[in-house]
Amino acid sequence: MPAVPPGPDAGPAAAPGTDEVDRIVAGWAAARPDLDTSPLEVLSRVSRLARHLEAARRAAFAASGIEGWEFDVLSALRRAGGEGVSAGALVHQTLVTSGTMTTRIDKMAARGLVTRARDPRDRRAVRIALSPAGEAAVDQAMERLVAAEREILAPLPAASRAALASTLRELLAGFEPAGD
């Protein structure tokens, strides 16, 4: 990813091997030497990386003709296989309300990205499945997303990427259930 030039209030140029977070932490150390700002060294970097990742995700999805929320639903359907899933299962996987999911399914069906069909085992239930256009869009978006994320991680050797993934998994485990 290209470096973003410092803003007008960025102060002197950073020493080699430092980043904007180092400058922020140093500024707080000078302003509040009594305050332990070490959490900023990790979480401010995670926050800043998340912004870069979100920009890469938006670009990958836009280049594939879909929105981020569409990718979430389409990728859940793609991972589920060809039979489709219930709207309730999609609600659970995407963490939105049932009303929001209904609206999203309506919009994607109107665009030809998903289909609705009665469940052959329970005629009262409806299953949502990918259409061929939806499958093509989500596959293309996923290919672009993986390429963009690979570029973001390119400065790290494979061992560092594995260690980072493990460390982040350990941290995230405190916020999310292990699996359902």
Phi, psi and chi 1 to 4 in degrees:
 res  aa     phi    psi   chi1   chi2   chi3   chi4
   1 MET       -  139.7  -62.7 -129.6   93.2      -
   2 PRO   -68.4  145.1   15.0  -19.3      -      -
   3 ALA   -72.8  144.1      -      -      -      -
   4 VAL   -92.7  128.6  176.3      -      -      -
   5 PRO   -64.9  148.9   17.3  -22.8      -      -
   6 PRO   -64.5  151.0   17.9  -24.1      -      -
   7 GLY   -74.5  177.0      -      -      -      -
   8 PRO   -65.2  -23.9   16.8  -24.6      -      -
   9 ASP  -102.6   21.5   61.6  -12.8      -      -
  10 ALA   -72.8  -14.6      -      -      -      -
  11 GLY    80.5 -162.7      -      -      -      -
  12 PRO   -65.4  158.0   14.1  -18.8      -      -
  13 ALA   -60.8  142.4      -      -      -      -
  14 ALA   -70.8  148.0      -      -      -      -
  15 ALA   -68.4  152.0      -      -      -      -
  16 PRO   -54.6  139.2  -20.3   29.4      -      -
  17 GLY    84.6    4.8      -      -      -      -
  18 THR  -113.3  167.2   63.1      -      -      -
  19 ASP  -136.3 -176.1   62.9    8.4      -      -
  20 GLU   -61.7  -35.2 -176.1   65.3   12.3      -
  21 VAL   -64.1  -38.8  173.5      -      -      -
  22 ASP   -58.3  -41.6  -70.5  -37.0      -      -
  23 ARG   -64.6  -42.2 -170.9 -173.9   71.6   74.1
  24 ILE   -65.0  -46.3  -69.0  167.2      -      -
  25 VAL   -62.9  -42.2  169.4      -      -      -
  26 ALA   -63.0  -39.3      -      -      -      -
  27 GLY   -63.0  -42.5      -      -      -      -
  28 TRP   -68.1  -35.7  -85.1  110.4      -      -
  29 ALA   -62.6  -37.5      -      -      -      -
  30 ALA   -72.6  -41.0      -      -      -      -
  31 ALA   -76.2  -36.0      -      -      -      -
  32 ARG  -138.5   72.7  -72.0  -75.4  -48.6  -89.0
  33 PRO   -61.9  -16.6   16.9  -24.6      -      -
  34 ASP   -81.1  -10.0   61.0  -51.1      -      -
  35 LEU  -101.3  126.8 -171.3   62.2      -      -
  36 ASP   -79.6  105.5  174.6   13.8      -      -
  37 THR   -99.0   15.1   58.0      -      -      -
  38 SER   -58.9  -31.8   60.7      -      -      -
  39 PRO   -58.5  -30.5  -27.0   36.3      -      -
  40 LEU   -61.6  -32.2  -64.7  176.4      -      -
  41 GLU   -61.6  -29.4  -65.8 -177.6   42.0      -
  42 VAL   -95.4  -57.8  174.0      -      -      -
  43 LEU   -75.1  -28.7  -61.5  175.1      -      -
  44 SER   -67.6  -35.3  -71.3      -      -      -
  45 ARG   -67.8  -41.3  -73.7 -175.2  174.0   97.7
  46 VAL   -60.7  -44.5  168.3      -      -      -
  47 SER   -62.2  -44.1  176.7      -      -      -
  48 ARG   -67.4  -40.2  -66.5  170.5   77.2   83.7
  49 LEU   -64.2  -36.3  -75.7  167.0      -      -
  50 ALA   -60.8  -37.1      -      -      -      -
  51 ARG   -65.5  -41.3  -74.9 -176.4 -117.2  153.7
  52 HIS   -65.0  -42.0  -68.8  -72.1      -      -
  53 LEU   -63.3  -44.1  175.4   58.4      -      -
  54 GLU   -61.4  -39.8 -172.7   55.4   36.7      -
  55 ALA   -64.0  -42.2      -      -      -      -
  56 ALA   -65.1  -39.4      -      -      -      -
  57 ARG   -64.4  -47.3  -67.6  173.7   73.5   88.3
  58 ARG   -57.5  -43.2  -85.7 -166.6  -49.9  -85.2
  59 ALA   -65.7  -42.8      -      -      -      -
  60 ALA   -62.6  -43.0      -      -      -      -
  61 PHE   -70.7  -43.9  -58.0  152.9      -      -
  62 ALA   -61.5  -40.1      -      -      -      -
  63 ALA   -65.0  -20.9      -      -      -      -
  64 SER   -99.2    2.8  -59.7      -      -      -
  65 GLY    78.6   22.3      -      -      -      -
  66 ILE  -131.8  163.4   60.6  174.9      -      -
  67 GLU   -93.1  164.7  -60.3  -73.8  -25.4      -
  68 GLY   -59.3  -41.8      -      -      -      -
  69 TRP   -67.0  -32.8   62.0  -93.4      -      -
  70 GLU   -67.1  -40.4  -70.9  173.7  -46.2      -
  71 PHE   -59.2  -43.2  178.1   80.5      -      -
  72 ASP   -56.7  -47.3  -69.7  -16.0      -      -
  73 VAL   -71.1  -46.9  175.2      -      -      -
  74 LEU   -62.3  -39.4  -65.1  172.6      -      -
  75 SER   -70.7  -34.5   64.3      -      -      -
  76 ALA   -62.5  -41.3      -      -      -      -
  77 LEU   -67.2  -40.2  -69.6  169.0      -      -
  78 ARG   -63.8  -41.0 -175.3   68.6  164.0  113.4
  79 ARG   -70.3  -25.4  -67.3 -172.5  -48.2  -91.8
  80 ALA   -76.8  -18.3      -      -      -      -
  81 GLY    97.3 -170.8      -      -      -      -
  82 GLY   -80.6  -17.5      -      -      -      -
  83 GLU   -73.7  -19.4  -77.4 -168.7   27.5      -
  84 GLY    85.3  173.1      -      -      -      -
  85 VAL  -138.1  167.8  -61.6      -      -      -
  86 SER   -76.9  158.9   68.7      -      -      -
  87 ALA   -61.6  -35.0      -      -      -      -
  88 GLY   -61.5  -39.9      -      -      -      -
  89 ALA   -64.9  -37.4      -      -      -      -
  90 LEU   -67.7  -37.8  -69.3  172.1      -      -
  91 VAL   -58.7  -47.1  164.4      -      -      -
  92 HIS   -61.8  -42.5  179.2   73.0      -      -
  93 GLN   -74.8  -31.7  -71.5 -174.1   43.9      -
  94 THR  -102.8   -5.1   60.3      -      -      -
  95 LEU    59.1   42.9  -56.8  176.4      -      -
  96 VAL  -119.9  168.9  -61.2      -      -      -
  97 THR   -75.4  162.8   65.2      -      -      -
  98 SER   -64.6  -36.2   59.9      -      -      -
  99 GLY   -63.9  -42.1      -      -      -      -
 100 THR   -63.4  -42.4  -63.0      -      -      -
 101 MET   -63.8  -42.2 -176.6   53.8   65.6      -
 102 THR   -58.3  -45.4  -61.4      -      -      -
 103 THR   -62.0  -42.8  -59.5      -      -      -
 104 ARG   -65.1  -42.9  -71.0  179.1  174.6 -173.9
 105 ILE   -63.3  -42.5  -68.3  167.3      -      -
 106 ASP   -56.8  -46.9  -71.6  -14.8      -      -
 107 LYS   -65.2  -42.5  -71.5  179.5  179.1  179.5
 108 MET   -71.1  -34.4  -71.7 -172.7  -64.1      -
 109 ALA   -65.6  -40.9      -      -      -      -
 110 ALA   -63.4  -31.2      -      -      -      -
 111 ARG   -85.0   -4.9  -69.8 -169.1   54.2 -150.7
 112 GLY    80.6   19.7      -      -      -      -
 113 LEU   -89.8  -26.4  -62.2  172.2      -      -
 114 VAL  -135.7  162.0  -60.3      -      -      -
 115 THR  -124.9  156.4   61.0      -      -      -
 116 ARG  -116.4  139.5  -73.3 -175.2  172.8  105.5
 117 ALA  -149.3  148.1      -      -      -      -
 118 ARG   -64.8  139.8  -68.8  -79.9  173.5 -154.8
 119 ASP   -70.1  123.7 -172.7  -37.1      -      -
 120 PRO   -63.8  -23.3   17.1  -24.3      -      -
 121 ARG   -86.5  -21.0  -65.8  174.6  -64.5  -83.9
 122 ASP  -148.7   96.4  179.3   -2.0      -      -
 123 ARG   -62.3  -14.2  -62.1  -66.9  -63.6  161.2
 124 ARG   -78.9  -22.9  -64.5  167.9  -63.6  167.7
 125 ALA   -92.7  150.8      -      -      -      -
 126 VAL  -116.7  137.5  173.9      -      -      -
 127 ARG  -110.9  138.4  -60.7 -166.9   68.3   76.5
 128 ILE  -103.9  131.9  -46.8  -55.8      -      -
 129 ALA  -135.5  160.0      -      -      -      -
 130 LEU   -71.6  140.1  -75.8  174.0      -      -
 131 SER   -86.6  168.9   68.5      -      -      -
 132 PRO   -57.1  -38.0  -28.9   37.2      -      -
 133 ALA   -66.1  -39.1      -      -      -      -
 134 GLY   -65.7  -41.1      -      -      -      -
 135 GLU   -63.7  -43.6 -176.2  173.8  -33.2      -
 136 ALA   -62.7  -42.7      -      -      -      -
 137 ALA   -65.3  -45.4      -      -      -      -
 138 VAL   -70.9  -35.7   74.0      -      -      -
 139 ASP   -64.2  -43.8  -77.6   -5.0      -      -
 140 GLN   -64.3  -43.6 -177.3 -177.7   66.0      -
 141 ALA   -62.8  -41.1      -      -      -      -
 142 MET   -65.6  -40.9 -172.4   62.5  178.4      -
 143 GLU   -60.8  -43.8  -70.2  167.6   12.3      -
 144 ARG   -67.6  -39.7  -72.1 -177.3  167.5  143.9
 145 LEU   -63.7  -46.4  176.2   60.6      -      -
 146 VAL   -62.2  -39.8  169.7      -      -      -
 147 ALA   -64.2  -42.8      -      -      -      -
 148 ALA   -65.6  -41.8      -      -      -      -
 149 GLU   -68.5  -35.5  -70.1 -177.7   -4.7      -
 150 ARG   -61.8  -39.9 -172.9  173.4  -69.5  113.1
 151 GLU   -65.2  -40.6 -176.0  178.7  -28.2      -
 152 ILE   -61.5  -39.8  -71.6  170.0      -      -
 153 LEU   -86.7   -4.7  -67.6  171.1      -      -
 154 ALA   -53.3  -35.6      -      -      -      -
 155 PRO   -65.4  -16.2  -20.9   31.2      -      -
 156 LEU   -95.7  134.8  -62.4  177.1      -      -
 157 PRO   -66.5  160.3    5.1   -5.4      -      -
 158 ALA   -54.5  -41.8      -      -      -      -
 159 ALA   -63.8  -38.4      -      -      -      -
 160 SER   -68.0  -38.8  -65.9      -      -      -
 161 ARG   -62.8  -43.2  -71.6 -167.5  -57.4  -90.1
 162 ALA   -64.5  -42.6      -      -      -      -
 163 ALA   -65.6  -41.0      -      -      -      -
 164 LEU   -64.4  -43.4  179.0   59.0      -      -
 165 ALA   -60.0  -42.4      -      -      -      -
 166 SER   -64.9  -44.5  178.4      -      -      -
 167 THR   -64.8  -43.9  -60.0      -      -      -
 168 LEU   -66.6  -36.8  -68.6  172.9      -      -
 169 ARG   -59.9  -44.2 -178.6 -177.4  -54.9  107.1
 170 GLU   -61.9  -42.7 -174.0  177.2  -21.2      -
 171 LEU   -68.2  -44.0 -179.0   60.5      -      -
 172 LEU   -68.3  -27.2 -167.5   56.0      -      -
 173 ALA   -57.4  -27.7      -      -      -      -
 174 GLY   -73.7  -11.7      -      -      -      -
 175 PHE  -112.5  -20.8  -64.7   93.0      -      -
 176 GLU  -129.4  145.8  -64.3 -178.6   -5.9      -
 177 PRO   -66.3  151.9   18.0  -24.6      -      -
 178 ALA   -63.9  -31.0      -      -      -      -
 179 GLY   162.9  153.5      -      -      -      -
 180 ASP  -112.1      -  -58.7  -29.3      -      -
